[in-house]
């Protein structure tokens, strides 16, 4: 029971906002494409102008 699991955490500290999660992936391939697209947004330090 999740209520019992979280019973020791004060109500004021519990996260109550709905998470902004993508819909469930129907295949491993779709999940991999999603993760790859997120990883491609990263820029390595050597690729960016830095001062």
Rosetta blueprint (number, residue, H / E / L):
1 X L
2 X H
3 X H
4 X H
5 X H
6 X L
7 X L
8 X L
9 X L
10 X L
11 X H
12 X H
13 X H
14 X L
15 X L
16 X L
17 X L
18 X L
19 X L
20 X L
21 X L
22 X L
23 X L
24 X L
25 X L
26 X L
27 X L
28 X H
29 X H
30 X H
31 X H
32 X H
33 X H
34 X H
35 X H
36 X H
37 X H
38 X H
39 X H
40 X L
41 X L
42 X L
43 X L
44 X L
45 X H
46 X H
47 X H
48 X L
49 X L
50 X L
51 X L
